[in-house]
Amino acid sequence: GAKHEHFQLQNVKVHGMNDNKVLATLRYDAKVKATGKAYNAQAAHLWTLNDEGKIIAFQQFVDTKKLADSEV
């Protein structure tokens, strides 16, 4: 967050899955301080929980080109 002028999550949708997994689809809406460039990138977060409901794994899928283009 420190490198962003603003950073917001938009359109967050949570999708329950099998095998203690939860998928969240969302968009990052942000502006990088150093370049002044904004981006709106689609992302997905895949969470794996143990039987007590604690997070044991996390994987992010995001449009890395949009993020990289905003930093140059």
All heavy atoms as a GROMACS GRO file, in nm:
protein
  569
    1GLY      N    1   0.079  -0.120   0.000
    1GLY     CA    2   0.000   0.000   0.000
    1GLY      C    3   0.083   0.126   0.000
    1GLY      O    4   0.038   0.228  -0.048
    2ALA      N    5   0.205   0.120   0.053
    2ALA     CA    6   0.287   0.240   0.063
    2ALA      C    7   0.326   0.296  -0.073
    2ALA      O    8   0.348   0.417  -0.085
    2ALA     CB    9   0.413   0.211   0.144
    3LYS      N   10   0.333   0.213  -0.174
    3LYS     CA   11   0.373   0.262  -0.306
    3LYS      C   12   0.255   0.312  -0.389
    3LYS      O   13   0.274   0.357  -0.500
    3LYS     CB   14   0.452   0.156  -0.382
    3LYS     CG   15   0.372   0.038  -0.429
    3LYS     CD   16   0.460  -0.057  -0.508
    3LYS     CE   17   0.378  -0.168  -0.570
    3LYS     NZ   18   0.460  -0.254  -0.654
    4HIS      N   19   0.135   0.305  -0.334
    4HIS     CA   20   0.016   0.347  -0.407
    4HIS      C   21  -0.042   0.477  -0.351
    4HIS      O   22  -0.045   0.498  -0.231
    4HIS     CB   23  -0.092   0.239  -0.398
    4HIS     CG   24  -0.059   0.117  -0.477
    4HIS    ND1   25   0.006   0.009  -0.423
    4HIS    CD2   26  -0.080   0.087  -0.607
    4HIS    CE1   27   0.022  -0.083  -0.516
    4HIS    NE2   28  -0.030  -0.039  -0.628
    5GLU      N   29  -0.088   0.560  -0.442
    5GLU     CA   30  -0.162   0.680  -0.402
    5GLU      C   31  -0.298   0.639  -0.348
    5GLU      O   32  -0.347   0.694  -0.251
    5GLU     CB   33  -0.179   0.772  -0.524
    5GLU     CG   34  -0.241   0.905  -0.494
    5GLU     CD   35  -0.240   0.996  -0.614
    5GLU    OE1   36  -0.136   1.009  -0.680
    5GLU    OE2   37  -0.346   1.055  -0.641
    6HIS      N   38  -0.358   0.542  -0.414
    6HIS     CA   39  -0.480   0.478  -0.362
    6HIS      C   40  -0.481   0.333  -0.410
    6HIS      O   41  -0.421   0.298  -0.512
    6HIS     CB   42  -0.608   0.551  -0.403
    6HIS     CG   43  -0.647   0.532  -0.547
    6HIS    ND1   44  -0.603   0.616  -0.646
    6HIS    CD2   45  -0.725   0.439  -0.607
    6HIS    CE1   46  -0.653   0.575  -0.763
    6HIS    NE2   47  -0.727   0.468  -0.742
    7PHE      N   48  -0.546   0.247  -0.333
    7PHE     CA   49  -0.559   0.105  -0.367
    7PHE      C   50  -0.690   0.057  -0.309
    7PHE      O   51  -0.710   0.063  -0.188
    7PHE     CB   52  -0.442   0.024  -0.308
    7PHE     CG   53  -0.444  -0.120  -0.348
    7PHE    CD1   54  -0.376  -0.162  -0.461
    7PHE    CD2   55  -0.515  -0.214  -0.275
    7PHE    CE1   56  -0.377  -0.295  -0.500
    7PHE    CE2   57  -0.517  -0.347  -0.313
    7PHE     CZ   58  -0.448  -0.387  -0.425
    8GLN      N   59  -0.780   0.013  -0.397
    8GLN     CA   60  -0.912  -0.033  -0.353
    8GLN      C   61  -0.944  -0.167  -0.415
    8GLN      O   62  -0.901  -0.197  -0.527
    8GLN     CB   63  -1.020   0.067  -0.394
    8GLN     CG   64  -1.006   0.203  -0.331
    8GLN     CD   65  -1.112   0.300  -0.382
    8GLN    OE1   66  -1.169   0.283  -0.489
    8GLN    NE2   67  -1.136   0.404  -0.304
    9LEU      N   68  -1.022  -0.246  -0.344
    9LEU     CA   69  -1.076  -0.370  -0.397
    9LEU      C   70  -1.217  -0.342  -0.445
    9LEU      O   71  -1.295  -0.276  -0.376
    9LEU     CB   72  -1.079  -0.479  -0.290
    9LEU     CG   73  -0.947  -0.511  -0.222
    9LEU    CD1   74  -0.967  -0.620  -0.119
    9LEU    CD2   75  -0.842  -0.550  -0.323
   10GLN      N   76  -1.249  -0.390  -0.564
   10GLN     CA   77  -1.382  -0.369  -0.621
   10GLN      C   78  -1.442  -0.502  -0.664
   10GLN      O   79  -1.370  -0.596  -0.697
   10GLN     CB   80  -1.374  -0.277  -0.744
   10GLN     CG   81  -1.324  -0.140  -0.714
   10GLN     CD   82  -1.316  -0.055  -0.841
   10GLN    OE1   83  -1.298  -0.106  -0.951
   10GLN    NE2   84  -1.329   0.075  -0.825
   11ASN      N   85  -1.574  -0.504  -0.670
   11ASN     CA   86  -1.648  -0.619  -0.722
   11ASN      C   87  -1.606  -0.751  -0.658
   11ASN      O   88  -1.593  -0.852  -0.727
   11ASN     CB   89  -1.634  -0.629  -0.874
   11ASN     CG   90  -1.678  -0.503  -0.944
   11ASN    OD1   91  -1.772  -0.437  -0.903
   11ASN    ND2   92  -1.609  -0.468  -1.050
   12VAL      N   93  -1.586  -0.751  -0.528
   12VAL     CA   94  -1.544  -0.873  -0.458
   12VAL      C   95  -1.661  -0.970  -0.451
   12VAL      O   96  -1.770  -0.935  -0.404
   12VAL     CB   97  -1.494  -0.841  -0.315
   12VAL    CG1   98  -1.455  -0.969  -0.242
   12VAL    CG2   99  -1.376  -0.743  -0.320
   13LYS      N  100  -1.638  -1.091  -0.501
   13LYS     CA  101  -1.738  -1.198  -0.494
   13LYS      C  102  -1.670  -1.320  -0.436
   13LYS      O  103  -1.562  -1.359  -0.479
   13LYS     CB  104  -1.793  -1.229  -0.633
   13LYS     CG  105  -1.871  -1.113  -0.691
   13LYS     CD  106  -1.930  -1.147  -0.826
   13LYS     CE  107  -2.006  -1.026  -0.876
   13LYS     NZ  108  -1.962  -0.979  -1.004
   14VAL      N  109  -1.733  -1.384  -0.338
   14VAL     CA  110  -1.678  -1.502  -0.272
   14VAL      C  111  -1.755  -1.624  -0.320
   14VAL      O  112  -1.879  -1.625  -0.320
   14VAL     CB  113  -1.686  -1.487  -0.118
   14VAL    CG1  114  -1.634  -1.612  -0.050
   14VAL    CG2  115  -1.608  -1.365  -0.073
   15HIS      N  116  -1.680  -1.726  -0.361
   15HIS     CA  117  -1.738  -1.849  -0.414
   15HIS      C  118  -1.689  -1.966  -0.329
   15HIS      O  119  -1.570  -1.994  -0.327
   15HIS     CB  120  -1.693  -1.872  -0.559
   15HIS     CG  121  -1.705  -1.749  -0.645
   15HIS    ND1  122  -1.821  -1.715  -0.711
   15HIS    CD2  123  -1.616  -1.651  -0.673
   15HIS    CE1  124  -1.802  -1.602  -0.778
   15HIS    NE2  125  -1.678  -1.561  -0.756
   16GLY      N  126  -1.780  -2.031  -0.258
   16GLY     CA  127  -1.743  -2.150  -0.181
   16GLY      C  128  -1.711  -2.265  -0.274
   16GLY      O  129  -1.770  -2.278  -0.381
   17MET      N  130  -1.613  -2.345  -0.238
   17MET     CA  131  -1.572  -2.459  -0.320
   17MET      C  132  -1.558  -2.583  -0.232
   17MET      O  133  -1.571  -2.575  -0.110
   17MET     CB  134  -1.438  -2.428  -0.389
   17MET     CG  135  -1.443  -2.304  -0.479
   17MET     SD  136  -1.284  -2.266  -0.552
   17MET     CE  137  -1.264  -2.403  -0.664
   18ASN      N  138  -1.528  -2.695  -0.291
   18ASN     CA  139  -1.506  -2.821  -0.219
   18ASN      C  140  -1.367  -2.824  -0.157
   18ASN      O  141  -1.281  -2.741  -0.190
   18ASN     CB  142  -1.522  -2.940  -0.314
   18ASN     CG  143  -1.662  -2.950  -0.368
   18ASN    OD1  144  -1.759  -2.916  -0.301
   18ASN    ND2  145  -1.676  -2.998  -0.490
   19ASP      N  146  -1.344  -2.923  -0.073
   19ASP     CA  147  -1.211  -2.949  -0.015
   19ASP      C  148  -1.154  -2.830   0.062
   19ASP      O  149  -1.036  -2.798   0.051
   19ASP     CB  150  -1.112  -2.992  -0.124
   19ASP     CG  151  -1.155  -3.118  -0.196
   19ASP    OD1  152  -1.210  -3.209  -0.128
   19ASP    OD2  153  -1.136  -3.126  -0.318
   20ASN      N  154  -1.239  -2.763   0.142
   20ASN     CA  155  -1.195  -2.652   0.227
   20ASN      C  156  -1.131  -2.538   0.148
   20ASN      O  157  -1.038  -2.474   0.193
   20ASN     CB  158  -1.097  -2.701   0.334
   20ASN     CG  159  -1.165  -2.788   0.436
   20ASN    OD1  160  -1.287  -2.792   0.446
   20ASN    ND2  161  -1.086  -2.860   0.514
   21LYS      N  162  -1.181  -2.512   0.030
   21LYS     CA  163  -1.126  -2.404  -0.052
   21LYS      C  164  -1.232  -2.295  -0.071
   21LYS      O  165  -1.351  -2.323  -0.080
   21LYS     CB  166  -1.080  -2.456  -0.187
   21LYS     CG  167  -0.963  -2.552  -0.176
   21LYS     CD  168  -0.906  -2.582  -0.312
   21LYS     CE  169  -0.800  -2.689  -0.308
   21LYS     NZ  170  -0.693  -2.672  -0.215
   22VAL      N  171  -1.186  -2.172  -0.080
   22VAL     CA  172  -1.271  -2.057  -0.106
   22VAL      C  173  -1.206  -1.976  -0.216
   22VAL      O  174  -1.085  -1.948  -0.211
   22VAL     CB  175  -1.289  -1.970   0.021
   22VAL    CG1  176  -1.372  -1.846  -0.010
   22VAL    CG2  177  -1.354  -2.051   0.132
   23LEU      N  178  -1.284  -1.935  -0.314
   23LEU     CA  179  -1.235  -1.853  -0.424
   23LEU      C  180  -1.300  -1.716  -0.415
   23LEU      O  181  -1.423  -1.707  -0.402
   23LEU     CB  182  -1.267  -1.918  -0.559
   23LEU     CG  183  -1.228  -1.838  -0.682
   23LEU    CD1  184  -1.076  -1.832  -0.695
   23LEU    CD2  185  -1.290  -1.898  -0.807
   24ALA      N  186  -1.219  -1.612  -0.421
   24ALA     CA  187  -1.272  -1.476  -0.428
   24ALA      C  188  -1.227  -1.414  -0.560
   24ALA      O  189  -1.109  -1.421  -0.596
   24ALA     CB  190  -1.219  -1.391  -0.312
   25THR      N  191  -1.323  -1.359  -0.635
   25THR     CA  192  -1.290  -1.287  -0.758
   25THR      C  193  -1.311  -1.139  -0.729
   25THR      O  194  -1.403  -1.101  -0.656
   25THR     CB  195  -1.377  -1.335  -0.875
   25THR    OG1  196  -1.515  -1.324  -0.841
   25THR    CG2  197  -1.344  -1.480  -0.912
   26LEU      N  198  -1.225  -1.056  -0.786
   26LEU     CA  199  -1.226  -0.914  -0.755
   26LEU      C  200  -1.146  -0.835  -0.856
   26LEU      O  201  -1.087  -0.891  -0.948
   26LEU     CB  202  -1.167  -0.891  -0.616
   26LEU     CG  203  -1.024  -0.941  -0.596
   26LEU    CD1  204  -0.946  -0.846  -0.509
   26LEU    CD2  205  -1.027  -1.080  -0.533
   27ARG      N  206  -1.144  -0.704  -0.837
   27ARG     CA  207  -1.061  -0.615  -0.918
   27ARG      C  208  -0.983  -0.525  -0.825
   27ARG      O  209  -1.031  -0.484  -0.721
   27ARG     CB  210  -1.147  -0.531  -1.012
   27ARG     CG  211  -1.226  -0.614  -1.113
   27ARG     CD  212  -1.284  -0.530  -1.224
   27ARG     NE  213  -1.182  -0.485  -1.316
   27ARG     CZ  214  -1.134  -0.557  -1.418
   27ARG    NH1  215  -1.178  -0.678  -1.438
   27ARG    NH2  216  -1.042  -0.508  -1.498
   28TYR      N  217  -0.858  -0.498  -0.864
   28TYR     CA  218  -0.775  -0.399  -0.796
   28TYR      C  219  -0.789  -0.268  -0.872
   28TYR      O  220  -0.766  -0.264  -0.992
   28TYR     CB  221  -0.628  -0.438  -0.796
   28TYR     CG  222  -0.590  -0.563  -0.722
   28TYR    CD1  223  -0.484  -0.641  -0.766
   28TYR    CD2  224  -0.658  -0.604  -0.609
   28TYR    CE1  225  -0.446  -0.756  -0.697
   28TYR    CE2  226  -0.621  -0.719  -0.540
   28TYR     CZ  227  -0.515  -0.793  -0.585
   28TYR     OH  228  -0.478  -0.906  -0.518
   29ASP      N  229  -0.825  -0.162  -0.804
   29ASP     CA  230  -0.829  -0.028  -0.863
   29ASP      C  231  -0.727   0.054  -0.787
   29ASP      O  232  -0.742   0.076  -0.666
   29ASP     CB  233  -0.969   0.033  -0.851
   29ASP     CG  234  -0.976   0.168  -0.918
   29ASP    OD1  235  -0.950   0.174  -1.040
   29ASP    OD2  236  -1.005   0.267  -0.850
   30ALA      N  237  -0.620   0.097  -0.856
   30ALA     CA  238  -0.509   0.159  -0.784
   30ALA      C  239  -0.436   0.261  -0.871
   30ALA      O  240  -0.453   0.264  -0.994
   30ALA     CB  241  -0.411   0.051  -0.739
   31LYS      N  242  -0.354   0.342  -0.804
   31LYS     CA  243  -0.268   0.438  -0.872
   31LYS      C  244  -0.132   0.436  -0.803
   31LYS      O  245  -0.124   0.451  -0.680
   31LYS     CB  246  -0.328   0.578  -0.868
   31LYS     CG  247  -0.250   0.681  -0.947
   31LYS     CD  248  -0.324   0.814  -0.950
   31LYS     CE  249  -0.249   0.915  -1.032
   31LYS     NZ  250  -0.320   1.043  -1.033
   32VAL      N  251  -0.026   0.418  -0.883
   32VAL     CA  252   0.110   0.410  -0.831
   32VAL      C  253   0.165   0.551  -0.810
   32VAL      O  254   0.159   0.635  -0.901
   32VAL     CB  255   0.200   0.329  -0.928
   32VAL    CG1  256   0.343   0.327  -0.881
   32VAL    CG2  257   0.146   0.188  -0.944
   33LYS      N  258   0.218   0.578  -0.691
   33LYS     CA  259   0.272   0.711  -0.660
   33LYS      C  260   0.387   0.750  -0.751
   33LYS      O  261   0.390   0.862  -0.804
   33LYS     CB  262   0.322   0.715  -0.515
   33LYS     CG  263   0.215   0.717  -0.410
   33LYS     CD  264   0.280   0.722  -0.272
   33LYS     CE  265   0.178   0.710  -0.163
   33LYS     NZ  266   0.242   0.707  -0.030
   34ALA      N  267   0.484   0.663  -0.769
   34ALA     CA  268   0.608   0.697  -0.839
   34ALA      C  269   0.586   0.734  -0.986
   34ALA      O  270   0.655   0.820  -1.040
   34ALA     CB  271   0.707   0.582  -0.830
   35THR      N  272   0.487   0.671  -1.051
   35THR     CA  273   0.465   0.695  -1.194
   35THR      C  274   0.340   0.776  -1.222
   35THR      O  275   0.324   0.828  -1.332
   35THR     CB  276   0.453   0.562  -1.269
   35THR    OG1  277   0.338   0.491  -1.219
   35THR    CG2  278   0.579   0.478  -1.254
   36GLY      N  279   0.249   0.781  -1.125
   36GLY     CA  280   0.121   0.847  -1.147
   36GLY      C  281   0.026   0.766  -1.234
   36GLY      O  282  -0.079   0.815  -1.273
   37LYS      N  283   0.063   0.642  -1.265
   37LYS     CA  284  -0.020   0.558  -1.352
   37LYS      C  285  -0.121   0.478  -1.270
   37LYS      O  286  -0.087   0.422  -1.166
   37LYS     CB  287   0.068   0.462  -1.432
   37LYS     CG  288   0.154   0.532  -1.534
   37LYS     CD  289   0.236   0.431  -1.614
   37LYS     CE  290   0.325   0.500  -1.715
   37LYS     NZ  291   0.408   0.401  -1.787
   38ALA      N  292  -0.241   0.472  -1.323
   38ALA     CA  293  -0.349   0.397  -1.258
   38ALA      C  294  -0.369   0.265  -1.331
   38ALA      O  295  -0.333   0.251  -1.448
   38ALA     CB  296  -0.477   0.479  -1.261
   39TYR      N  297  -0.425   0.169  -1.259
   39TYR     CA  298  -0.463   0.042  -1.321
   39TYR      C  299  -0.587  -0.013  -1.256
   39TYR      O  300  -0.618   0.018  -1.142
   39TYR     CB  301  -0.348  -0.060  -1.316
   39TYR     CG  302  -0.304  -0.102  -1.178
   39TYR    CD1  303  -0.367  -0.207  -1.111
   39TYR    CD2  304  -0.199  -0.038  -1.114
   39TYR    CE1  305  -0.326  -0.246  -0.985
   39TYR    CE2  306  -0.157  -0.078  -0.988
   39TYR     CZ  307  -0.221  -0.181  -0.924
   39TYR     OH  308  -0.180  -0.219  -0.799
   40ASN      N  309  -0.659  -0.093  -1.332
   40ASN     CA  310  -0.774  -0.166  -1.282
   40ASN      C  311  -0.755  -0.308  -1.333
   40ASN      O  312  -0.769  -0.334  -1.452
   40ASN     CB  313  -0.904  -0.104  -1.333
   40ASN     CG  314  -1.025  -0.165  -1.267
   40ASN    OD1  315  -1.060  -0.278  -1.296
   40ASN    ND2  316  -1.088  -0.091  -1.178
   41ALA      N  317  -0.716  -0.398  -1.245
   41ALA     CA  318  -0.677  -0.533  -1.284
   41ALA      C  319  -0.766  -0.638  -1.220
   41ALA      O  320  -0.796  -0.631  -1.101
   41ALA     CB  321  -0.531  -0.559  -1.246
   42GLN      N  322  -0.806  -0.735  -1.300
   42GLN     CA  323  -0.884  -0.847  -1.249
   42GLN      C  324  -0.793  -0.939  -1.170
   42GLN      O  325  -0.678  -0.962  -1.206
   42GLN     CB  326  -0.946  -0.922  -1.366
   42GLN     CG  327  -1.042  -1.030  -1.324
   42GLN     CD  328  -1.113  -1.090  -1.445
   42GLN    OE1  329  -1.072  -1.073  -1.558
   42GLN    NE2  330  -1.220  -1.162  -1.418
   43ALA      N  331  -0.846  -0.994  -1.059
   43ALA     CA  332  -0.768  -1.085  -0.975
   43ALA      C  333  -0.859  -1.193  -0.918
   43ALA      O  334  -0.981  -1.178  -0.915
   43ALA     CB  335  -0.703  -1.008  -0.860
   44ALA      N  336  -0.796  -1.301  -0.875
   44ALA     CA  337  -0.865  -1.408  -0.805
   44ALA      C  338  -0.776  -1.454  -0.691
   44ALA      O  339  -0.654  -1.463  -0.706
   44ALA     CB  340  -0.897  -1.524  -0.898
   45HIS      N  341  -0.836  -1.479  -0.576
   45HIS     CA  342  -0.764  -1.530  -0.459
   45HIS      C  343  -0.821  -1.666  -0.424
   45HIS      O  344  -0.942  -1.680  -0.407
   45HIS     CB  345  -0.782  -1.436  -0.339
   45HIS     CG  346  -0.719  -1.303  -0.357
   45HIS    ND1  347  -0.736  -1.203  -0.264
   45HIS    CD2  348  -0.637  -1.253  -0.453
   45HIS    CE1  349  -0.669  -1.096  -0.303
   45HIS    NE2  350  -0.608  -1.124  -0.417
   46LEU      N  351  -0.734  -1.764  -0.415
   46LEU     CA  352  -0.775  -1.899  -0.378
   46LEU      C  353  -0.721  -1.928  -0.238
   46LEU      O  354  -0.600  -1.927  -0.216
   46LEU     CB  355  -0.722  -2.002  -0.478
   46LEU     CG  356  -0.757  -2.148  -0.448
   46LEU    CD1  357  -0.909  -2.169  -0.450
   46LEU    CD2  358  -0.688  -2.239  -0.548
   47TRP      N  359  -0.811  -1.948  -0.144
   47TRP     CA  360  -0.776  -1.973  -0.004
   47TRP      C  361  -0.802  -2.120   0.027
   47TRP      O  362  -0.905  -2.173  -0.009
   47TRP     CB  363  -0.862  -1.888   0.088
   47TRP     CG  364  -0.857  -1.741   0.059
   47TRP    CD1  365  -0.932  -1.674  -0.034
   47TRP    CD2  366  -0.775  -1.645   0.121
   47TRP    NE1  367  -0.900  -1.541  -0.032
   47TRP    CE2  368  -0.803  -1.520   0.063
   47TRP    CE3  369  -0.680  -1.651   0.222
   47TRP    CZ2  370  -0.740  -1.404   0.100
   47TRP    CZ3  371  -0.616  -1.534   0.261
   47TRP    CH2  372  -0.647  -1.412   0.200
   48THR      N  373  -0.712  -2.184   0.099
   48THR     CA  374  -0.732  -2.320   0.149
   48THR      C  375  -0.734  -2.312   0.301
   48THR      O  376  -0.647  -2.250   0.363
   48THR     CB  377  -0.619  -2.414   0.104
   48THR    OG1  378  -0.612  -2.410  -0.039
   48THR    CG2  379  -0.647  -2.557   0.149
   49LEU      N  380  -0.836  -2.373   0.361
   49LEU     CA  381  -0.855  -2.368   0.506
   49LEU      C  382  -0.838  -2.508   0.565
   49LEU      O  383  -0.868  -2.608   0.499
   49LEU     CB  384  -0.996  -2.318   0.539
   49LEU     CG  385  -1.041  -2.191   0.467
   49LEU    CD1  386  -1.186  -2.162   0.498
   49LEU    CD2  387  -0.953  -2.074   0.502
   50ASN      N  388  -0.792  -2.514   0.690
   50ASN     CA  389  -0.789  -2.644   0.758
   50ASN      C  390  -0.927  -2.671   0.818
   50ASN      O  391  -1.019  -2.590   0.803
   50ASN     CB  392  -0.675  -2.651   0.861
   50ASN     CG  393  -0.694  -2.558   0.979
   50ASN    OD1  394  -0.803  -2.505   1.004
   50ASN    ND2  395  -0.587  -2.536   1.053
   51ASP      N  396  -0.942  -2.782   0.887
   51ASP     CA  397  -1.073  -2.819   0.942
   51ASP      C  398  -1.122  -2.725   1.051
   51ASP      O  399  -1.240  -2.723   1.084
   51ASP     CB  400  -1.069  -2.963   0.994
   51ASP     CG  401  -1.059  -3.064   0.881
   51ASP    OD1  402  -1.100  -3.031   0.767
   51ASP    OD2  403  -1.009  -3.175   0.906
   52GLU      N  404  -1.032  -2.646   1.108
   52GLU     CA  405  -1.072  -2.546   1.209
   52GLU      C  406  -1.105  -2.411   1.145
   52GLU      O  407  -1.134  -2.314   1.214
   52GLU     CB  408  -0.960  -2.527   1.313
   52GLU     CG  409  -0.941  -2.646   1.407
   52GLU     CD  410  -0.861  -2.758   1.343
   52GLU    OE1  411  -0.762  -2.730   1.274
   52GLU    OE2  412  -0.899  -2.875   1.361
   53GLY      N  413  -1.094  -2.401   1.013
   53GLY     CA  414  -1.126  -2.276   0.943
   53GLY      C  415  -1.010  -2.179   0.935
   53GLY      O  416  -1.029  -2.066   0.894
   54LYS      N  417  -0.889  -2.221   0.970
   54LYS     CA  418  -0.771  -2.134   0.962
   54LYS      C  419  -0.708  -2.147   0.824
   54LYS      O  420  -0.702  -2.255   0.766
   54LYS     CB  421  -0.670  -2.169   1.070
   54LYS     CG  422  -0.727  -2.145   1.208
   54LYS     CD  423  -0.621  -2.150   1.313
   54LYS     CE  424  -0.688  -2.136   1.448
   54LYS     NZ  425  -0.639  -2.029   1.524
   55ILE      N  426  -0.658  -2.035   0.773
   55ILE     CA  427  -0.595  -2.034   0.641
   55ILE      C  428  -0.462  -2.108   0.647
   55ILE      O  429  -0.378  -2.079   0.732
   55ILE     CB  430  -0.572  -1.889   0.594
   55ILE    CG1  431  -0.706  -1.816   0.582
   55ILE    CG2  432  -0.496  -1.887   0.462
   55ILE    CD1  433  -0.694  -1.666   0.572
   56ILE      N  434  -0.446  -2.204   0.555
   56ILE     CA  435  -0.320  -2.278   0.548
   56ILE      C  436  -0.249  -2.257   0.415
   56ILE      O  437  -0.132  -2.292   0.401
   56ILE     CB  438  -0.340  -2.428   0.577
   56ILE    CG1  439  -0.440  -2.490   0.479
   56ILE    CG2  440  -0.385  -2.450   0.721
   56ILE    CD1  441  -0.450  -2.641   0.488
   57ALA      N  442  -0.318  -2.200   0.316
   57ALA     CA  443  -0.255  -2.171   0.187
   57ALA      C  444  -0.331  -2.059   0.118
   57ALA      O  445  -0.453  -2.042   0.138
   57ALA     CB  446  -0.252  -2.295   0.099
   58PHE      N  447  -0.258  -1.982   0.038
   58PHE     CA  448  -0.316  -1.872  -0.037
   58PHE      C  449  -0.245  -1.864  -0.171
   58PHE      O  450  -0.123  -1.875  -0.178
   58PHE     CB  451  -0.299  -1.739   0.038
   58PHE     CG  452  -0.331  -1.618  -0.045
   58PHE    CD1  453  -0.461  -1.581  -0.069
   58PHE    CD2  454  -0.229  -1.541  -0.100
   58PHE    CE1  455  -0.490  -1.469  -0.147
   58PHE    CE2  456  -0.257  -1.429  -0.177
   58PHE     CZ  457  -0.388  -1.394  -0.200
   59GLN      N  458  -0.322  -1.848  -0.278
   59GLN     CA  459  -0.264  -1.827  -0.410
   59GLN      C  460  -0.340  -1.716  -0.478
   59GLN      O  461  -0.463  -1.709  -0.472
   59GLN     CB  462  -0.272  -1.956  -0.493
   59GLN     CG  463  -0.194  -1.947  -0.621
   59GLN     CD  464  -0.179  -2.082  -0.689
   59GLN    OE1  465  -0.240  -2.181  -0.650
   59GLN    NE2  466  -0.099  -2.087  -0.793
   60GLN      N  467  -0.265  -1.627  -0.543
   60GLN     CA  468  -0.324  -1.514  -0.613
   60GLN      C  469  -0.302  -1.528  -0.762
   60GLN      O  470  -0.194  -1.566  -0.807
   60GLN     CB  471  -0.260  -1.383  -0.565
   60GLN     CG  472  -0.303  -1.263  -0.646
   60GLN     CD  473  -0.241  -1.135  -0.596
   60GLN    OE1  474  -0.312  -1.052  -0.543
   60GLN    NE2  475  -0.112  -1.118  -0.613
   61PHE      N  476  -0.406  -1.496  -0.837
   61PHE     CA  477  -0.399  -1.491  -0.982
   61PHE      C  478  -0.437  -1.348  -1.020
   61PHE      O  479  -0.543  -1.300  -0.980
   61PHE     CB  480  -0.498  -1.589  -1.046
   61PHE     CG  481  -0.478  -1.731  -0.999
   61PHE    CD1  482  -0.544  -1.777  -0.885
   61PHE    CD2  483  -0.394  -1.817  -1.067
   61PHE    CE1  484  -0.526  -1.907  -0.841
   61PHE    CE2  485  -0.375  -1.947  -1.023
   61PHE     CZ  486  -0.441  -1.993  -0.910
   62VAL      N  487  -0.350  -1.280  -1.096
   62VAL     CA  488  -0.376  -1.140  -1.129
   62VAL      C  489  -0.314  -1.108  -1.265
   62VAL      O  490  -0.220  -1.174  -1.309
   62VAL     CB  491  -0.321  -1.046  -1.018
   62VAL    CG1  492  -0.171  -1.052  -1.009
   62VAL    CG2  493  -0.370  -0.904  -1.035
   63ASP      N  494  -0.367  -1.006  -1.328
   63ASP     CA  495  -0.314  -0.958  -1.456
   63ASP      C  496  -0.183  -0.884  -1.427
   63ASP      O  497  -0.181  -0.763  -1.406
   63ASP     CB  498  -0.416  -0.867  -1.522
   63ASP     CG  499  -0.375  -0.822  -1.661
   63ASP    OD1  500  -0.256  -0.834  -1.695
   63ASP    OD2  501  -0.462  -0.773  -1.734
   64THR      N  502  -0.073  -0.957  -1.424
   64THR     CA  503   0.056  -0.900  -1.386
   64THR      C  504   0.106  -0.796  -1.487
   64THR      O  505   0.182  -0.707  -1.452
   64THR     CB  506   0.163  -1.008  -1.367
   64THR    OG1  507   0.170  -1.088  -1.486
   64THR    CG2  508   0.129  -1.097  -1.248
   65LYS      N  509   0.063  -0.804  -1.613
   65LYS     CA  510   0.104  -0.704  -1.712
   65LYS      C  511   0.052  -0.566  -1.675
   65LYS      O  512   0.125  -0.467  -1.683
   65LYS     CB  513   0.058  -0.742  -1.852
   65LYS     CG  514   0.103  -0.639  -1.958
   65LYS     CD  515   0.099  -0.691  -2.096
   65LYS     CE  516   0.138  -0.596  -2.204
   65LYS     NZ  517   0.194  -0.469  -2.177
   66LYS      N  518  -0.073  -0.560  -1.630
   66LYS     CA  519  -0.127  -0.429  -1.590
   66LYS      C  520  -0.050  -0.373  -1.472
   66LYS      O  521  -0.021  -0.254  -1.468
   66LYS     CB  522  -0.276  -0.441  -1.556
   66LYS     CG  523  -0.364  -0.450  -1.677
   66LYS     CD  524  -0.510  -0.437  -1.641
   66LYS     CE  525  -0.594  -0.443  -1.766
   66LYS     NZ  526  -0.735  -0.426  -1.738
   67LEU      N  527  -0.015  -0.456  -1.376
   67LEU     CA  528   0.060  -0.410  -1.261
   67LEU      C  529   0.200  -0.363  -1.303
   67LEU      O  530   0.245  -0.255  -1.264
   67LEU     CB  531   0.072  -0.519  -1.155
   67LEU     CG  532  -0.046  -0.533  -1.059
   67LEU    CD1  533  -0.176  -0.565  -1.127
   67LEU    CD2  534  -0.015  -0.635  -0.953
   68ALA      N  535   0.267  -0.441  -1.386
   68ALA     CA  536   0.402  -0.406  -1.431
   68ALA      C  537   0.401  -0.279  -1.515
   68ALA      O  538   0.488  -0.192  -1.499
   68ALA     CB  539   0.461  -0.521  -1.511
   69ASP      N  540   0.304  -0.264  -1.604
   69ASP     CA  541   0.295  -0.144  -1.690
   69ASP      C  542   0.275  -0.018  -1.606
   69ASP      O  543   0.317   0.091  -1.647
   69ASP     CB  544   0.183  -0.157  -1.791
   69ASP     CG  545   0.214  -0.254  -1.903
   69ASP    OD1  546   0.330  -0.300  -1.914
   69ASP    OD2  547   0.120  -0.287  -1.980
   70SER      N  548   0.214  -0.029  -1.491
   70SER     CA  549   0.187   0.088  -1.408
   70SER      C  550   0.312   0.137  -1.334
   70SER      O  551   0.313   0.247  -1.282
   70SER     CB  552   0.076   0.059  -1.306
   70SER     OG  553   0.123  -0.031  -1.207
   71GLU      N  554   0.416   0.055  -1.332
   71GLU     CA  555   0.538   0.090  -1.258
   71GLU      C  556   0.650   0.142  -1.345
   71GLU      O  557   0.758   0.172  -1.293
   71GLU     CB  558   0.582  -0.030  -1.175
   71GLU     CG  559   0.476  -0.065  -1.070
   71GLU     CD  560   0.525  -0.161  -0.965
   71GLU    OE1  561   0.647  -0.181  -0.954
   71GLU    OE2  562   0.441  -0.215  -0.894
   72VAL      N  563   0.629   0.152  -1.476
   72VAL     CA  564   0.735   0.203  -1.564
   72VAL      C  565   0.688   0.325  -1.639
   72VAL      O  566   0.575   0.350  -1.656
   72VAL     CB  567   0.783   0.097  -1.666
   72VAL    CG1  568   0.857  -0.012  -1.595
   72VAL    CG2  569   0.669   0.044  -1.749
   0.00000   0.00000   0.00000
